[in-house]
Amino acid sequence: MVRAEFYKINGTFSGFRISGHTGYAPRGRDIVCAAVSSAVQLTVNMLYEFKIGVKTSSDGGVVECVVKNAGDDISPRIIKQLMHHFELILEEFPKTIKITISEV
């Protein structure tokens, strides 16, 4: 199962940490895992495109992205849409992603 933890500061999305494997199919053939990976990469790229200061790391199948300067109005909306995308994936592929929200 993919674990998607979304961070909030004062109720506003400020980052995320994604880890694990959906288990829907074997590695290399898992369409759900591919959808998750693609959505995460697109989200990070969009944050960079909008020149949002972020700190990203990727290590051993764990991706983390944290907004450095919280306060803009674009980054929380982009991150919220990633979570919404995962919710839509869960509707079609239950028990593949566990979504949590942490106030940091």
Chimera marker file (.cmm) of the C-alpha trace (Angstrom):
<marker_set name="trace">
<marker id="1" x="0.000" y="0.000" z="0.000" r="1" g="1" b="0" radius="0.5"/>
<marker id="2" x="1.194" y="3.509" z="-0.820" r="1" g="1" b="0" radius="0.5"/>
<marker id="3" x="1.305" y="5.791" z="2.178" r="1" g="1" b="0" radius="0.5"/>
<marker id="4" x="0.564" y="9.401" z="1.307" r="1" g="1" b="0" radius="0.5"/>
<marker id="5" x="1.055" y="11.774" z="4.200" r="1" g="1" b="0" radius="0.5"/>
<marker id="6" x="0.080" y="15.370" z="3.566" r="1" g="1" b="0" radius="0.5"/>
<marker id="7" x="1.426" y="18.120" z="5.787" r="1" g="1" b="0" radius="0.5"/>
<marker id="8" x="-0.504" y="21.175" z="6.914" r="1" g="1" b="0" radius="0.5"/>
<marker id="9" x="0.610" y="24.278" z="8.773" r="1" g="1" b="0" radius="0.5"/>
<marker id="10" x="-2.253" y="26.168" z="10.413" r="1" g="1" b="0" radius="0.5"/>
<marker id="11" x="-4.725" y="24.203" z="8.292" r="1" g="1" b="0" radius="0.5"/>
<marker id="12" x="-2.971" y="24.961" z="4.977" r="1" g="1" b="0" radius="0.5"/>
<marker id="13" x="-1.298" y="22.278" z="2.859" r="1" g="1" b="0" radius="0.5"/>
<marker id="14" x="2.473" y="22.676" z="3.048" r="1" g="1" b="0" radius="0.5"/>
<marker id="15" x="3.966" y="19.439" z="1.721" r="1" g="1" b="0" radius="0.5"/>
<marker id="16" x="3.746" y="15.680" z="1.423" r="1" g="1" b="0" radius="0.5"/>
<marker id="17" x="5.608" y="12.402" z="1.883" r="1" g="1" b="0" radius="0.5"/>
<marker id="18" x="4.857" y="9.425" z="-0.368" r="1" g="1" b="0" radius="0.5"/>
<marker id="19" x="6.184" y="5.909" z="0.220" r="1" g="1" b="0" radius="0.5"/>
<marker id="20" x="5.411" y="2.279" z="-0.495" r="1" g="1" b="0" radius="0.5"/>
<marker id="21" x="3.932" y="0.281" z="-3.331" r="1" g="1" b="0" radius="0.5"/>
<marker id="22" x="0.240" y="-0.145" z="-4.143" r="1" g="1" b="0" radius="0.5"/>
<marker id="23" x="0.417" y="-3.927" z="-4.477" r="1" g="1" b="0" radius="0.5"/>
<marker id="24" x="-2.128" y="-3.854" z="-7.289" r="1" g="1" b="0" radius="0.5"/>
<marker id="25" x="0.223" y="-5.717" z="-9.648" r="1" g="1" b="0" radius="0.5"/>
<marker id="26" x="3.889" y="-6.792" z="-9.725" r="1" g="1" b="0" radius="0.5"/>
<marker id="27" x="6.484" y="-4.021" z="-9.882" r="1" g="1" b="0" radius="0.5"/>
<marker id="28" x="6.889" y="-2.731" z="-13.400" r="1" g="1" b="0" radius="0.5"/>
<marker id="29" x="3.304" y="-3.660" z="-14.297" r="1" g="1" b="0" radius="0.5"/>
<marker id="30" x="1.365" y="-1.778" z="-11.650" r="1" g="1" b="0" radius="0.5"/>
<marker id="31" x="-0.803" y="0.856" z="-13.327" r="1" g="1" b="0" radius="0.5"/>
<marker id="32" x="-1.907" y="2.294" z="-10.003" r="1" g="1" b="0" radius="0.5"/>
<marker id="33" x="1.672" y="2.762" z="-8.828" r="1" g="1" b="0" radius="0.5"/>
<marker id="34" x="2.478" y="4.377" z="-12.178" r="1" g="1" b="0" radius="0.5"/>
<marker id="35" x="-0.442" y="6.788" z="-11.750" r="1" g="1" b="0" radius="0.5"/>
<marker id="36" x="0.732" y="7.720" z="-8.249" r="1" g="1" b="0" radius="0.5"/>
<marker id="37" x="4.340" y="8.217" z="-9.370" r="1" g="1" b="0" radius="0.5"/>
<marker id="38" x="3.315" y="10.318" z="-12.342" r="1" g="1" b="0" radius="0.5"/>
<marker id="39" x="1.019" y="12.514" z="-10.251" r="1" g="1" b="0" radius="0.5"/>
<marker id="40" x="3.744" y="13.104" z="-7.650" r="1" g="1" b="0" radius="0.5"/>
<marker id="41" x="6.286" y="14.034" z="-10.321" r="1" g="1" b="0" radius="0.5"/>
<marker id="42" x="3.807" y="16.381" z="-12.009" r="1" g="1" b="0" radius="0.5"/>
<marker id="43" x="3.032" y="18.046" z="-8.675" r="1" g="1" b="0" radius="0.5"/>
<marker id="44" x="6.700" y="18.664" z="-7.895" r="1" g="1" b="0" radius="0.5"/>
<marker id="45" x="7.285" y="19.970" z="-11.428" r="1" g="1" b="0" radius="0.5"/>
<marker id="46" x="4.332" y="22.353" z="-11.134" r="1" g="1" b="0" radius="0.5"/>
<marker id="47" x="5.633" y="23.724" z="-7.846" r="1" g="1" b="0" radius="0.5"/>
<marker id="48" x="8.998" y="24.383" z="-9.505" r="1" g="1" b="0" radius="0.5"/>
<marker id="49" x="7.316" y="25.883" z="-12.586" r="1" g="1" b="0" radius="0.5"/>
<marker id="50" x="5.441" y="28.380" z="-10.418" r="1" g="1" b="0" radius="0.5"/>
<marker id="51" x="8.761" y="29.180" z="-8.711" r="1" g="1" b="0" radius="0.5"/>
<marker id="52" x="7.522" y="27.949" z="-5.349" r="1" g="1" b="0" radius="0.5"/>
<marker id="53" x="10.448" y="27.395" z="-3.009" r="1" g="1" b="0" radius="0.5"/>
<marker id="54" x="10.363" y="23.708" z="-2.104" r="1" g="1" b="0" radius="0.5"/>
<marker id="55" x="12.703" y="21.212" z="-0.553" r="1" g="1" b="0" radius="0.5"/>
<marker id="56" x="12.443" y="17.802" z="-2.196" r="1" g="1" b="0" radius="0.5"/>
<marker id="57" x="14.098" y="14.504" z="-1.483" r="1" g="1" b="0" radius="0.5"/>
<marker id="58" x="13.858" y="11.041" z="-2.952" r="1" g="1" b="0" radius="0.5"/>
<marker id="59" x="15.481" y="8.108" z="-1.217" r="1" g="1" b="0" radius="0.5"/>
<marker id="60" x="14.694" y="4.411" z="-1.442" r="1" g="1" b="0" radius="0.5"/>
<marker id="61" x="11.187" y="4.828" z="-2.811" r="1" g="1" b="0" radius="0.5"/>
<marker id="62" x="10.277" y="7.686" z="-0.476" r="1" g="1" b="0" radius="0.5"/>
<marker id="63" x="9.527" y="11.103" z="-1.965" r="1" g="1" b="0" radius="0.5"/>
<marker id="64" x="9.115" y="14.136" z="0.239" r="1" g="1" b="0" radius="0.5"/>
<marker id="65" x="8.309" y="17.672" z="-0.803" r="1" g="1" b="0" radius="0.5"/>
<marker id="66" x="7.986" y="20.569" z="1.641" r="1" g="1" b="0" radius="0.5"/>
<marker id="67" x="7.214" y="24.192" z="0.784" r="1" g="1" b="0" radius="0.5"/>
<marker id="68" x="9.989" y="26.399" z="2.178" r="1" g="1" b="0" radius="0.5"/>
<marker id="69" x="8.068" y="29.668" z="2.314" r="1" g="1" b="0" radius="0.5"/>
<marker id="70" x="4.515" y="28.904" z="3.322" r="1" g="1" b="0" radius="0.5"/>
<marker id="71" x="2.164" y="31.770" z="2.671" r="1" g="1" b="0" radius="0.5"/>
<marker id="72" x="1.603" y="31.745" z="-1.068" r="1" g="1" b="0" radius="0.5"/>
<marker id="73" x="-1.841" y="30.770" z="-2.294" r="1" g="1" b="0" radius="0.5"/>
<marker id="74" x="-0.769" y="28.517" z="-5.181" r="1" g="1" b="0" radius="0.5"/>
<marker id="75" x="1.198" y="25.715" z="-3.487" r="1" g="1" b="0" radius="0.5"/>
<marker id="76" x="-1.564" y="24.639" z="-1.066" r="1" g="1" b="0" radius="0.5"/>
<marker id="77" x="-3.997" y="24.355" z="-3.965" r="1" g="1" b="0" radius="0.5"/>
<marker id="78" x="-1.563" y="22.278" z="-6.034" r="1" g="1" b="0" radius="0.5"/>
<marker id="79" x="-0.852" y="19.947" z="-3.109" r="1" g="1" b="0" radius="0.5"/>
<marker id="80" x="-4.564" y="19.637" z="-2.305" r="1" g="1" b="0" radius="0.5"/>
<marker id="81" x="-5.192" y="18.578" z="-5.894" r="1" g="1" b="0" radius="0.5"/>
<marker id="82" x="-2.601" y="15.797" z="-5.546" r="1" g="1" b="0" radius="0.5"/>
<marker id="83" x="-4.519" y="14.509" z="-2.534" r="1" g="1" b="0" radius="0.5"/>
<marker id="84" x="-7.787" y="14.789" z="-4.447" r="1" g="1" b="0" radius="0.5"/>
<marker id="85" x="-6.235" y="12.832" z="-7.330" r="1" g="1" b="0" radius="0.5"/>
<marker id="86" x="-5.289" y="10.071" z="-4.895" r="1" g="1" b="0" radius="0.5"/>
<marker id="87" x="-8.860" y="10.037" z="-3.563" r="1" g="1" b="0" radius="0.5"/>
<marker id="88" x="-10.126" y="9.507" z="-7.111" r="1" g="1" b="0" radius="0.5"/>
<marker id="89" x="-7.653" y="6.659" z="-7.630" r="1" g="1" b="0" radius="0.5"/>
<marker id="90" x="-8.937" y="5.083" z="-4.406" r="1" g="1" b="0" radius="0.5"/>
<marker id="91" x="-12.509" y="5.140" z="-5.721" r="1" g="1" b="0" radius="0.5"/>
<marker id="92" x="-11.481" y="2.899" z="-8.608" r="1" g="1" b="0" radius="0.5"/>
<marker id="93" x="-8.704" y="0.940" z="-6.857" r="1" g="1" b="0" radius="0.5"/>
<marker id="94" x="-9.619" y="0.559" z="-3.164" r="1" g="1" b="0" radius="0.5"/>
<marker id="95" x="-7.009" y="-0.320" z="-0.549" r="1" g="1" b="0" radius="0.5"/>
<marker id="96" x="-4.065" y="0.825" z="-2.694" r="1" g="1" b="0" radius="0.5"/>
<marker id="97" x="-3.326" y="4.166" z="-0.992" r="1" g="1" b="0" radius="0.5"/>
<marker id="98" x="-3.568" y="5.253" z="2.630" r="1" g="1" b="0" radius="0.5"/>
<marker id="99" x="-3.980" y="9.015" z="2.929" r="1" g="1" b="0" radius="0.5"/>
<marker id="100" x="-3.196" y="10.832" z="6.160" r="1" g="1" b="0" radius="0.5"/>
<marker id="101" x="-3.008" y="14.512" z="7.021" r="1" g="1" b="0" radius="0.5"/>
<marker id="102" x="-0.597" y="15.759" z="9.685" r="1" g="1" b="0" radius="0.5"/>
<marker id="103" x="-0.545" y="19.210" z="11.228" r="1" g="1" b="0" radius="0.5"/>
<marker id="104" x="3.140" y="20.167" z="11.479" r="1" g="1" b="0" radius="0.5"/>
<link id1="1" id2="2" r="1" g="1" b="0" radius="0.2"/>
<link id1="2" id2="3" r="1" g="1" b="0" radius="0.2"/>
<link id1="3" id2="4" r="1" g="1" b="0" radius="0.2"/>
<link id1="4" id2="5" r="1" g="1" b="0" radius="0.2"/>
<link id1="5" id2="6" r="1" g="1" b="0" radius="0.2"/>
<link id1="6" id2="7" r="1" g="1" b="0" radius="0.2"/>
<link id1="7" id2="8" r="1" g="1" b="0" radius="0.2"/>
<link id1="8" id2="9" r="1" g="1" b="0" radius="0.2"/>
<link id1="9" id2="10" r="1" g="1" b="0" radius="0.2"/>
<link id1="10" id2="11" r="1" g="1" b="0" radius="0.2"/>
<link id1="11" id2="12" r="1" g="1" b="0" radius="0.2"/>
<link id1="12" id2="13" r="1" g="1" b="0" radius="0.2"/>
<link id1="13" id2="14" r="1" g="1" b="0" radius="0.2"/>
<link id1="14" id2="15" r="1" g="1" b="0" radius="0.2"/>
<link id1="15" id2="16" r="1" g="1" b="0" radius="0.2"/>
<link id1="16" id2="17" r="1" g="1" b="0" radius="0.2"/>
<link id1="17" id2="18" r="1" g="1" b="0" radius="0.2"/>
<link id1="18" id2="19" r="1" g="1" b="0" radius="0.2"/>
<link id1="19" id2="20" r="1" g="1" b="0" radius="0.2"/>
<link id1="20" id2="21" r="1" g="1" b="0" radius="0.2"/>
<link id1="21" id2="22" r="1" g="1" b="0" radius="0.2"/>
<link id1="22" id2="23" r="1" g="1" b="0" radius="0.2"/>
<link id1="23" id2="24" r="1" g="1" b="0" radius="0.2"/>
<link id1="24" id2="25" r="1" g="1" b="0" radius="0.2"/>
<link id1="25" id2="26" r="1" g="1" b="0" radius="0.2"/>
<link id1="26" id2="27" r="1" g="1" b="0" radius="0.2"/>
<link id1="27" id2="28" r="1" g="1" b="0" radius="0.2"/>
<link id1="28" id2="29" r="1" g="1" b="0" radius="0.2"/>
<link id1="29" id2="30" r="1" g="1" b="0" radius="0.2"/>
<link id1="30" id2="31" r="1" g="1" b="0" radius="0.2"/>
<link id1="31" id2="32" r="1" g="1" b="0" radius="0.2"/>
<link id1="32" id2="33" r="1" g="1" b="0" radius="0.2"/>
<link id1="33" id2="34" r="1" g="1" b="0" radius="0.2"/>
<link id1="34" id2="35" r="1" g="1" b="0" radius="0.2"/>
<link id1="35" id2="36" r="1" g="1" b="0" radius="0.2"/>
<link id1="36" id2="37" r="1" g="1" b="0" radius="0.2"/>
<link id1="37" id2="38" r="1" g="1" b="0" radius="0.2"/>
<link id1="38" id2="39" r="1" g="1" b="0" radius="0.2"/>
<link id1="39" id2="40" r="1" g="1" b="0" radius="0.2"/>
<link id1="40" id2="41" r="1" g="1" b="0" radius="0.2"/>
<link id1="41" id2="42" r="1" g="1" b="0" radius="0.2"/>
<link id1="42" id2="43" r="1" g="1" b="0" radius="0.2"/>
<link id1="43" id2="44" r="1" g="1" b="0" radius="0.2"/>
<link id1="44" id2="45" r="1" g="1" b="0" radius="0.2"/>
<link id1="45" id2="46" r="1" g="1" b="0" radius="0.2"/>
<link id1="46" id2="47" r="1" g="1" b="0" radius="0.2"/>
<link id1="47" id2="48" r="1" g="1" b="0" radius="0.2"/>
<link id1="48" id2="49" r="1" g="1" b="0" radius="0.2"/>
<link id1="49" id2="50" r="1" g="1" b="0" radius="0.2"/>
<link id1="50" id2="51" r="1" g="1" b="0" radius="0.2"/>
<link id1="51" id2="52" r="1" g="1" b="0" radius="0.2"/>
<link id1="52" id2="53" r="1" g="1" b="0" radius="0.2"/>
<link id1="53" id2="54" r="1" g="1" b="0" radius="0.2"/>
<link id1="54" id2="55" r="1" g="1" b="0" radius="0.2"/>
<link id1="55" id2="56" r="1" g="1" b="0" radius="0.2"/>
<link id1="56" id2="57" r="1" g="1" b="0" radius="0.2"/>
<link id1="57" id2="58" r="1" g="1" b="0" radius="0.2"/>
<link id1="58" id2="59" r="1" g="1" b="0" radius="0.2"/>
<link id1="59" id2="60" r="1" g="1" b="0" radius="0.2"/>
<link id1="60" id2="61" r="1" g="1" b="0" radius="0.2"/>
<link id1="61" id2="62" r="1" g="1" b="0" radius="0.2"/>
<link id1="62" id2="63" r="1" g="1" b="0" radius="0.2"/>
<link id1="63" id2="64" r="1" g="1" b="0" radius="0.2"/>
<link id1="64" id2="65" r="1" g="1" b="0" radius="0.2"/>
<link id1="65" id2="66" r="1" g="1" b="0" radius="0.2"/>
<link id1="66" id2="67" r="1" g="1" b="0" radius="0.2"/>
<link id1="67" id2="68" r="1" g="1" b="0" radius="0.2"/>
<link id1="68" id2="69" r="1" g="1" b="0" radius="0.2"/>
<link id1="69" id2="70" r="1" g="1" b="0" radius="0.2"/>
<link id1="70" id2="71" r="1" g="1" b="0" radius="0.2"/>
<link id1="71" id2="72" r="1" g="1" b="0" radius="0.2"/>
<link id1="72" id2="73" r="1" g="1" b="0" radius="0.2"/>
<link id1="73" id2="74" r="1" g="1" b="0" radius="0.2"/>
<link id1="74" id2="75" r="1" g="1" b="0" radius="0.2"/>
<link id1="75" id2="76" r="1" g="1" b="0" radius="0.2"/>
<link id1="76" id2="77" r="1" g="1" b="0" radius="0.2"/>
<link id1="77" id2="78" r="1" g="1" b="0" radius="0.2"/>
<link id1="78" id2="79" r="1" g="1" b="0" radius="0.2"/>
<link id1="79" id2="80" r="1" g="1" b="0" radius="0.2"/>
<link id1="80" id2="81" r="1" g="1" b="0" radius="0.2"/>
<link id1="81" id2="82" r="1" g="1" b="0" radius="0.2"/>
<link id1="82" id2="83" r="1" g="1" b="0" radius="0.2"/>
<link id1="83" id2="84" r="1" g="1" b="0" radius="0.2"/>
<link id1="84" id2="85" r="1" g="1" b="0" radius="0.2"/>
<link id1="85" id2="86" r="1" g="1" b="0" radius="0.2"/>
<link id1="86" id2="87" r="1" g="1" b="0" radius="0.2"/>
<link id1="87" id2="88" r="1" g="1" b="0" radius="0.2"/>
<link id1="88" id2="89" r="1" g="1" b="0" radius="0.2"/>
<link id1="89" id2="90" r="1" g="1" b="0" radius="0.2"/>
<link id1="90" id2="91" r="1" g="1" b="0" radius="0.2"/>
<link id1="91" id2="92" r="1" g="1" b="0" radius="0.2"/>
<link id1="92" id2="93" r="1" g="1" b="0" radius="0.2"/>
<link id1="93" id2="94" r="1" g="1" b="0" radius="0.2"/>
<link id1="94" id2="95" r="1" g="1" b="0" radius="0.2"/>
<link id1="95" id2="96" r="1" g="1" b="0" radius="0.2"/>
<link id1="96" id2="97" r="1" g="1" b="0" radius="0.2"/>
<link id1="97" id2="98" r="1" g="1" b="0" radius="0.2"/>
<link id1="98" id2="99" r="1" g="1" b="0" radius="0.2"/>
<link id1="99" id2="100" r="1" g="1" b="0" radius="0.2"/>
<link id1="100" id2="101" r="1" g="1" b="0" radius="0.2"/>
<link id1="101" id2="102" r="1" g="1" b="0" radius="0.2"/>
<link id1="102" id2="103" r="1" g="1" b="0" radius="0.2"/>
<link id1="103" id2="104" r="1" g="1" b="0" radius="0.2"/>
</marker_set>
